[in-house]
């Protein structure tokens, strides 16, 4: 079994895959809160507790972290607790098969790279990937699988949190769809601005990408959403066509298998 680890600023997502290539399948996943102070031993203890009976069935690990302090501890954890199995941490210098056609490739986050890889693998076309996380990332992938760049905006949750914390008369609200765009109370007004406002933000950026890049103007471009807030925004969006909840985990699987193939020691399918 392959363990995939996706560490973001807010949450850590673990995914467990069986099989290889077209026979691979995500059989289970877990989510936990990110704590930048966690040590390698604490990470291993938590992961092993979640994996339970599967812990001794792990034959490979693929990981990424957008939190520098956790990235360091992930490296230590893998060497200390899973050093006996093949593992890869997505960072500068690791081959992903995604050409980065940007000014400084080392600045591109590992999450954006693996999302681009997975999107192109799944849809085999030019793609626009919208990742609703701590930040809202819009990544543009060519029909050849090249990462062309994108846009980064504040995330839905941190935007509403900032609004509540900086405004004396406003408070934090539950992020759900309100009854209508025109709110009848303060809570609904804030929910309307968050849900419909972010849908409008994404639609506007996607349309601008399509207008600016000729190869993205046609109908054969997949617009894909992922991230925790994606299910809330997609119904209000006019440009997002697909939801891929596990896009990053799928991308980590692909990076692992490609690196193992280069080493000539890929995993065998596990049923």
VENPEBEL-V466490 format. One record per pair of residues at least 6 apart in sequence whose ideal C-beta (glycine too) atoms are under 6 Angstrom apart, sorted by the first residue. I is the first residue (numbers start at 1). J is the second residue. D is the distance in whole Angstrom. If there is no record, write none. Layout:
BEGIN
i=I j=J d=D
i=I j=J d=D
END
This chain:
BEGIN
i=1 j=16 d=6
i=1 j=18 d=6
i=1 j=57 d=5
i=1 j=58 d=6
i=1 j=270 d=5
i=2 j=17 d=4
i=2 j=60 d=5
i=3 j=58 d=5
i=3 j=61 d=5
i=4 j=15 d=4
i=4 j=62 d=5
i=4 j=249 d=5
i=4 j=252 d=4
i=5 j=14 d=6
i=5 j=63 d=4
i=6 j=13 d=4
i=6 j=248 d=5
i=7 j=65 d=4
i=7 j=67 d=6
i=7 j=70 d=5
i=8 j=66 d=6
i=8 j=133 d=6
i=9 j=67 d=6
i=9 j=134 d=4
i=10 j=34 d=6
i=10 j=134 d=5
i=11 j=31 d=5
i=11 j=34 d=6
i=12 j=32 d=5
i=12 j=34 d=5
i=13 j=31 d=5
i=14 j=30 d=5
i=15 j=26 d=5
i=15 j=29 d=5
i=15 j=249 d=4
i=16 j=27 d=5
i=16 j=28 d=5
i=17 j=24 d=5
i=17 j=26 d=6
i=17 j=253 d=5
i=18 j=25 d=5
i=18 j=27 d=6
i=18 j=270 d=5
i=19 j=25 d=6
i=19 j=269 d=4
i=20 j=267 d=6
i=20 j=269 d=5
i=23 j=269 d=5
i=26 j=246 d=6
i=30 j=50 d=5
i=36 j=67 d=5
i=36 j=69 d=5
i=36 j=70 d=6
i=39 j=73 d=6
i=40 j=73 d=4
i=40 j=76 d=4
i=40 j=77 d=4
i=43 j=73 d=6
i=43 j=77 d=5
i=44 j=77 d=5
i=44 j=81 d=4
i=48 j=55 d=5
i=59 j=85 d=6
i=59 j=267 d=5
i=60 j=85 d=6
i=60 j=86 d=5
i=60 j=256 d=6
i=60 j=267 d=6
i=61 j=78 d=6
i=61 j=82 d=5
i=61 j=87 d=4
i=62 j=88 d=5
i=62 j=252 d=4
i=62 j=255 d=6
i=62 j=256 d=4
i=63 j=74 d=5
i=63 j=89 d=5
i=64 j=90 d=4
i=64 j=110 d=4
i=65 j=71 d=4
i=65 j=74 d=5
i=66 j=109 d=6
i=66 j=111 d=6
i=78 j=87 d=5
i=86 j=260 d=6
i=88 j=256 d=5
i=88 j=259 d=5
i=90 j=110 d=4
i=90 j=255 d=6
i=92 j=106 d=5
i=96 j=113 d=5
i=96 j=117 d=6
i=96 j=255 d=5
i=97 j=258 d=6
i=98 j=113 d=5
i=98 j=116 d=5
i=98 j=117 d=5
i=98 j=147 d=5
i=99 j=146 d=5
i=100 j=108 d=5
i=100 j=147 d=5
i=101 j=146 d=5
i=101 j=148 d=6
i=102 j=149 d=5
i=111 j=248 d=6
i=112 j=137 d=6
i=112 j=139 d=5
i=114 j=248 d=6
i=114 j=251 d=3
i=114 j=252 d=6
i=115 j=129 d=5
i=115 j=131 d=6
i=115 j=247 d=5
i=115 j=248 d=6
i=115 j=251 d=6
i=116 j=139 d=5
i=116 j=141 d=5
i=116 j=147 d=5
i=117 j=251 d=5
i=117 j=254 d=5
i=118 j=247 d=5
i=118 j=250 d=4
i=118 j=251 d=4
i=119 j=127 d=4
i=119 j=129 d=5
i=119 j=141 d=6
i=119 j=224 d=5
i=120 j=127 d=6
i=120 j=141 d=5
i=120 j=145 d=4
i=121 j=254 d=6
i=123 j=222 d=4
i=125 j=143 d=6
i=125 j=220 d=5
i=125 j=222 d=5
i=126 j=142 d=6
i=126 j=143 d=4
i=126 j=215 d=6
i=126 j=216 d=6
i=126 j=221 d=5
i=127 j=141 d=4
i=127 j=222 d=5
i=128 j=140 d=6
i=128 j=206 d=6
i=128 j=209 d=6
i=128 j=223 d=5
i=129 j=139 d=4
i=129 j=224 d=5
i=130 j=138 d=5
i=130 j=202 d=6
i=130 j=225 d=5
i=131 j=137 d=4
i=131 j=226 d=5
i=131 j=227 d=5
i=132 j=227 d=3
i=132 j=229 d=4
i=132 j=230 d=5
i=133 j=155 d=6
i=133 j=227 d=5
i=134 j=155 d=5
i=134 j=158 d=6
i=135 j=152 d=5
i=135 j=155 d=5
i=136 j=153 d=4
i=136 j=155 d=6
i=137 j=152 d=5
i=138 j=150 d=5
i=138 j=151 d=4
i=138 j=205 d=5
i=139 j=150 d=4
i=140 j=148 d=4
i=140 j=149 d=6
i=140 j=150 d=5
i=140 j=209 d=6
i=142 j=148 d=6
i=151 j=205 d=5
i=156 j=198 d=5
i=156 j=229 d=5
i=160 j=194 d=5
i=164 j=170 d=5
i=164 j=171 d=5
i=164 j=172 d=4
i=173 j=187 d=5
i=173 j=190 d=5
i=173 j=191 d=6
i=177 j=195 d=5
i=178 j=188 d=4
i=178 j=191 d=4
i=178 j=192 d=5
i=181 j=192 d=5
i=181 j=196 d=6
i=183 j=189 d=3
i=183 j=192 d=5
i=196 j=236 d=6
i=198 j=233 d=6
i=199 j=233 d=5
i=199 j=236 d=4
i=199 j=237 d=5
i=202 j=237 d=6
i=203 j=237 d=6
i=203 j=238 d=5
i=203 j=239 d=5
i=206 j=239 d=4
i=209 j=216 d=6
i=210 j=216 d=5
i=210 j=217 d=5
i=223 j=239 d=5
i=223 j=240 d=5
i=223 j=241 d=5
i=224 j=242 d=5
i=224 j=244 d=5
i=225 j=234 d=6
i=225 j=240 d=5
i=225 j=243 d=5
i=226 j=244 d=5
i=226 j=247 d=4
i=230 j=243 d=6
i=234 j=240 d=5
i=234 j=243 d=6
i=260 j=266 d=4
END
